[in-house]
């Protein structure tokens, strides 16, 4: 897509081609809102602290008896309804931070930039020359017909422009490295120099640059682990010095050592059994 480029005096200076991968992305308003809320919450210090009734010094004794005085019953002069009493649900220091994923934050930033281009709220200036005088930046805003809040995106070389814009309350200056969703959506107009636009496209065109999305690291498996079983452990081939003969286990659970030559003895022959003789035959004899 193309946008018009203006000079500091407000005259047209041609056109500029914008990258669709940066300024032509989808505008996810829910994601932009979530990122802006998280950014505002992360900016909170969270150091507020007041005292509850138990933390205020004094108030240990009952101010008067429970019944018989005609007055309302009271238990302590440090109750919340008393002067110099404690605070109900007293705020305590805590962290208000919210986490937004890196890719979601990147998509929200590109969506906010694309929304400004879509709504014709993006102004590109060829170059800004200033000696540090506020009237020079004020004259440029009048020439560009900017009568509302605006965010001016610059490069690192525009120090005098930042100095000249300090006294303009409706104008916020920012280097292109620090552009964020909250500042983009909080201002009606987005003004950027031609060099700043090119720097933004260079930083956001490739997701692996600018620390936005890191490339995934591919780790190659070792050859030994390539044949690993389902349990995930690598199999090791047995070595010769570790191979031992199998040992038999007796029925009682004890291991029987392998027999050696000096311990092996031939079994003694058993005597032959005599045939059994009945008692009747023995008596006849």
TATASUL-V264429 format. One record per helix or strand of 3 or more residues. SS is the DSSP state (@ for helix, = for strand). FROM is the first residue (numbers start at 1). TO is the last residue. If there is no record, write none. Layout:
ss & from & to
SS & FROM & TO
SS & FROM & TO
This chain:
ss & from & to
= & 2 & 6
= & 12 & 17
@ & 20 & 23
@ & 29 & 42
@ & 102 & 118
= & 122 & 125
@ & 134 & 143
= & 150 & 154
@ & 159 & 164
= & 171 & 175
@ & 176 & 178
@ & 181 & 186
= & 189 & 193
@ & 194 & 205
@ & 223 & 226
@ & 240 & 242
@ & 279 & 284
